[in-house]
């Protein structure tokens, strides 16, 4: 590690150090070994640096991180004095440190929203079906962002328990707008498509609306006949004045965009 590089994060006022950090991150992204080691030292010796530098660095942990950061990141997950837990969770997720899961589950009760949110996101990346029971209460959180992150993480983890929790929210809505539930349910394609098609024939226009949103997000041709039927014939409206036919029309557009994106990736 070049001593001159190391001084970049310790000399000058905070704004200057933040600018220097951004330059180090850019160099690290280009493969600069000295810049990477300076950034790893920041994470290892995080108490010697300003929290703003630590948080900015861990937003880009993937460009410099390696296994040498596992121990300090696991330690900082429980460091309540430095106020760094949210960023440690972010770093663990970016670097794939599955040993962080117990600490992340403990963070779900953290008093700070940002720490809870990052714990939920990291559990989606690192957790398995064993963490689903700990995540489920987040679907009823009073903060919309927490509900959304929880649904996304349950969709990433998958499994019967996650699907059951998401489906319960879909059928027994505690909130009017549950697009995040529809998006998460779509990740269970293809198995969930028959259930969504059945829901699209419900007497409840809200359920038909959100079923149309979910079916569009599957990107699966098996959803097309149901979406076309809803678009052509369903004149139902939701409690928030959304039209089922419009949701179906948008769902078809989304489905086709997903298919086009998949085709483009396959051709590249």
C-alpha positions as CSV (number, residue, x, y, z in Angstrom):
1,X,0.0,0.0,0.0
2,X,1.4,3.4,-1.0
3,X,1.7,5.7,2.0
4,X,0.6,8.6,-0.1
5,X,-2.6,6.8,-1.0
6,X,-3.2,6.0,2.7
7,X,-3.0,9.7,3.6
8,X,-5.7,10.6,1.1
9,X,-8.4,9.4,3.6
10,X,-6.8,11.1,6.6
11,X,-5.6,14.5,5.4
12,X,-7.7,17.6,4.8
13,X,-11.3,18.4,5.6
14,X,-14.1,15.9,5.3
15,X,-15.2,17.0,1.8
16,X,-11.7,16.7,0.5
17,X,-11.4,13.2,2.0
18,X,-14.7,12.2,0.4
19,X,-13.5,13.4,-2.9
20,X,-10.3,11.4,-2.4
21,X,-12.3,8.4,-1.6
22,X,-14.2,8.7,-4.8
23,X,-10.9,8.8,-6.7
24,X,-9.7,5.7,-4.9
25,X,-12.9,3.9,-5.8
26,X,-12.5,4.8,-9.4
27,X,-8.9,3.6,-9.4
28,X,-9.9,0.4,-7.6
29,X,-12.6,-0.3,-10.2
30,X,-9.8,-0.1,-12.8
31,X,-7.8,-2.7,-10.9
32,X,-5.3,-0.4,-8.9
33,X,-3.9,-2.7,-6.2
34,X,-2.8,0.2,-3.9
35,X,-6.2,1.8,-4.0
36,X,-7.9,-1.5,-3.2
37,X,-5.7,-2.0,-0.2
38,X,-6.3,1.5,1.2
39,X,-10.0,0.9,0.9
40,X,-9.7,-2.5,2.6
41,X,-7.7,-0.8,5.4
42,X,-10.6,1.7,5.8
43,X,-13.0,-1.2,6.4
44,X,-10.7,-3.2,8.6
45,X,-9.8,-0.2,10.8
46,X,-13.1,1.6,10.5
47,X,-13.1,3.2,13.9
48,X,-10.0,5.3,12.8
49,X,-12.0,6.9,10.0
50,X,-15.1,9.1,9.6
51,X,-18.4,7.2,9.3
52,X,-19.1,9.1,6.0
53,X,-16.0,7.6,4.4
54,X,-16.9,4.1,5.7
55,X,-20.5,4.3,4.3
56,X,-19.4,5.7,1.0
57,X,-16.8,2.9,0.6
58,X,-19.2,0.1,1.4
59,X,-21.6,1.4,-1.2
60,X,-19.0,0.1,-3.6
61,X,-17.6,-2.8,-1.7
62,X,-17.6,-5.1,-4.7
63,X,-14.8,-3.1,-6.4
64,X,-12.2,-3.7,-3.6
65,X,-13.5,-6.2,-1.1
66,X,-12.2,-9.7,-0.5
67,X,-12.3,-12.4,2.2
68,X,-10.0,-10.4,4.4
69,X,-12.9,-8.1,5.2
70,X,-15.2,-10.9,6.6
71,X,-14.1,-10.6,10.2
72,X,-14.2,-6.8,10.5
73,X,-17.6,-6.6,8.7
74,X,-19.1,-9.3,11.0
75,X,-17.7,-7.4,14.0
76,X,-19.2,-4.1,12.8
77,X,-22.6,-5.7,12.3
78,X,-23.0,-5.6,16.1
79,X,-21.2,-2.3,16.7
80,X,-23.9,0.0,18.0
81,X,-21.4,2.7,19.1
82,X,-20.0,3.6,15.7
83,X,-23.5,3.6,14.0
84,X,-22.2,1.6,11.1
85,X,-24.4,-1.5,11.1
86,X,-26.4,-0.6,8.0
87,X,-23.3,-0.2,5.9
88,X,-21.7,-3.4,7.3
89,X,-24.9,-5.3,6.2
90,X,-24.5,-3.8,2.8
91,X,-20.9,-4.9,2.6
92,X,-21.7,-8.4,3.7
93,X,-24.3,-8.7,1.0
94,X,-22.1,-7.4,-1.7
95,X,-19.3,-9.7,-0.8
96,X,-21.4,-12.8,-0.2
97,X,-20.6,-13.4,3.5
98,X,-23.2,-15.9,4.5
99,X,-21.8,-16.0,8.1
100,X,-23.5,-12.6,8.5
101,X,-27.0,-14.1,8.5
102,X,-27.4,-14.5,12.4
103,X,-26.3,-10.9,12.9
104,X,-28.6,-9.7,10.1
105,X,-31.6,-11.4,11.7
106,X,-30.7,-9.7,15.0
107,X,-30.7,-6.4,13.1
108,X,-34.3,-6.8,12.1
109,X,-35.2,-5.3,15.5
110,X,-32.8,-2.3,15.2
111,X,-34.2,1.1,16.2
112,X,-33.0,2.7,12.9
113,X,-35.0,2.2,9.8
114,X,-31.9,2.2,7.5
115,X,-30.3,-0.6,9.5
116,X,-33.5,-2.7,9.4
117,X,-33.9,-2.0,5.7
118,X,-30.3,-3.0,4.9
119,X,-30.7,-6.2,7.0
120,X,-33.8,-7.2,5.1
121,X,-32.0,-6.5,1.7
122,X,-28.9,-8.5,2.8
123,X,-31.0,-11.4,4.1
124,X,-32.6,-11.6,0.6
125,X,-29.1,-12.0,-0.9
126,X,-27.6,-14.2,1.8
127,X,-30.4,-16.0,3.6
128,X,-32.2,-19.2,3.0
129,X,-35.7,-20.5,3.9
130,X,-34.7,-20.6,7.6
131,X,-34.8,-16.8,7.8
132,X,-38.3,-16.5,6.3
133,X,-40.2,-16.6,9.6
134,X,-38.0,-13.7,10.8
135,X,-38.8,-11.7,7.7
136,X,-42.5,-12.2,7.5
137,X,-43.5,-9.5,10.1
138,X,-41.9,-7.0,7.8
139,X,-44.8,-7.4,5.4
140,X,-47.0,-5.6,7.9
141,X,-44.5,-2.9,8.8
142,X,-46.0,0.6,9.0
143,X,-43.3,1.9,6.7
144,X,-44.0,1.2,3.0
145,X,-40.3,0.8,2.1
146,X,-39.9,-1.9,4.6
147,X,-42.8,-3.8,3.3
148,X,-41.5,-3.5,-0.2
149,X,-37.9,-4.6,0.7
150,X,-39.4,-7.6,2.7
151,X,-41.5,-8.8,-0.3
152,X,-38.4,-8.5,-2.6
153,X,-36.3,-10.5,-0.2
154,X,-38.9,-13.2,0.2
155,X,-39.2,-13.5,-3.5
156,X,-35.4,-13.8,-3.8
157,X,-35.3,-16.6,-1.1
158,X,-38.3,-18.5,-2.5
159,X,-39.7,-21.6,-1.0
160,X,-43.2,-22.6,0.2
161,X,-43.1,-20.5,3.4
162,X,-42.2,-17.4,1.5
163,X,-44.8,-18.0,-1.1
164,X,-47.5,-18.7,1.5
165,X,-46.7,-15.4,3.3
166,X,-46.8,-13.4,0.1
167,X,-50.0,-15.1,-1.0
168,X,-51.7,-14.3,2.3
169,X,-50.9,-10.6,1.8
170,X,-52.2,-10.9,-1.7
171,X,-55.5,-12.4,-0.6
172,X,-56.0,-10.5,2.7
173,X,-54.6,-7.1,1.9
174,X,-53.8,-4.8,4.8
175,X,-52.8,-2.0,2.4
176,X,-54.5,-0.9,-0.8
177,X,-51.5,-0.7,-3.1
178,X,-49.6,-4.0,-3.1
179,X,-47.7,-3.8,-6.4
180,X,-44.6,-5.0,-4.5
181,X,-46.5,-8.2,-3.5
182,X,-47.5,-8.8,-7.1
183,X,-43.9,-8.3,-8.2
184,X,-42.6,-10.8,-5.6
185,X,-45.3,-13.4,-6.5
186,X,-44.1,-13.2,-10.1
187,X,-40.7,-14.6,-9.1
188,X,-42.4,-17.9,-8.3
189,X,-43.1,-18.5,-12.0
190,X,-44.1,-20.9,-13.5
191,X,-45.8,-22.6,-10.5
192,X,-47.7,-19.5,-9.4
193,X,-49.3,-18.8,-12.8
194,X,-52.4,-21.0,-12.4
195,X,-53.1,-19.5,-9.0
196,X,-52.8,-16.0,-10.4
197,X,-55.1,-16.9,-13.3
198,X,-57.6,-18.2,-10.9
199,X,-57.3,-15.0,-8.8
200,X,-57.9,-13.1,-12.0
201,X,-61.4,-14.6,-12.0
202,X,-62.2,-13.5,-8.5
203,X,-65.3,-11.5,-7.6
204,X,-63.0,-9.0,-6.0
205,X,-61.8,-6.4,-8.6
206,X,-58.8,-5.4,-6.4
207,X,-57.6,-9.0,-6.5
208,X,-58.1,-9.2,-10.3
209,X,-56.2,-5.9,-10.6
210,X,-53.2,-7.2,-8.7
211,X,-53.3,-10.6,-10.3
212,X,-53.0,-8.8,-13.7
213,X,-50.0,-6.9,-12.4
214,X,-48.4,-10.1,-11.2
215,X,-49.1,-12.0,-14.4
216,X,-47.6,-9.3,-16.5
217,X,-44.4,-9.4,-14.4
218,X,-44.0,-13.1,-15.0
219,X,-43.0,-12.6,-18.7
220,X,-44.6,-15.9,-19.4
221,X,-46.9,-16.6,-22.4
222,X,-49.2,-18.7,-20.3
223,X,-50.4,-15.4,-18.7
224,X,-51.4,-13.9,-22.0
225,X,-54.9,-15.3,-22.5
226,X,-56.0,-14.2,-19.0
227,X,-54.5,-10.7,-19.5
228,X,-56.2,-10.4,-22.9
229,X,-59.5,-11.4,-21.4
230,X,-59.2,-8.8,-18.6
231,X,-58.2,-6.1,-20.9
232,X,-61.1,-6.7,-23.3
233,X,-63.9,-7.5,-20.9
234,X,-63.2,-6.5,-17.3
235,X,-64.7,-3.1,-16.3
236,X,-64.0,-3.5,-12.6
237,X,-62.4,-0.7,-10.6
238,X,-60.4,-0.9,-7.3
239,X,-60.8,1.0,-4.1
240,X,-58.2,3.4,-5.3
241,X,-60.0,3.9,-8.7
242,X,-57.7,1.7,-10.7
243,X,-59.2,-0.1,-13.6
244,X,-58.6,-3.8,-14.0
245,X,-58.6,-3.5,-17.8
246,X,-55.9,-0.9,-17.6
247,X,-53.8,-3.1,-15.3
248,X,-54.1,-5.9,-17.7
249,X,-53.1,-3.7,-20.7
250,X,-50.0,-2.5,-18.8
251,X,-49.4,-6.1,-17.7
252,X,-49.3,-7.2,-21.3
253,X,-46.8,-4.5,-22.1
254,X,-44.6,-5.4,-19.2
255,X,-44.7,-9.1,-20.2
256,X,-43.6,-8.3,-23.8
257,X,-40.8,-6.0,-22.5
258,X,-39.5,-8.8,-20.3
259,X,-39.6,-11.2,-23.2
260,X,-37.8,-8.8,-25.4
261,X,-35.1,-8.2,-22.8
262,X,-34.6,-11.9,-22.4
263,X,-34.3,-12.4,-26.1
264,X,-31.8,-9.6,-26.4
265,X,-29.6,-11.1,-23.7
266,X,-29.8,-14.5,-25.3
267,X,-28.7,-13.0,-28.6
268,X,-25.8,-11.0,-27.3
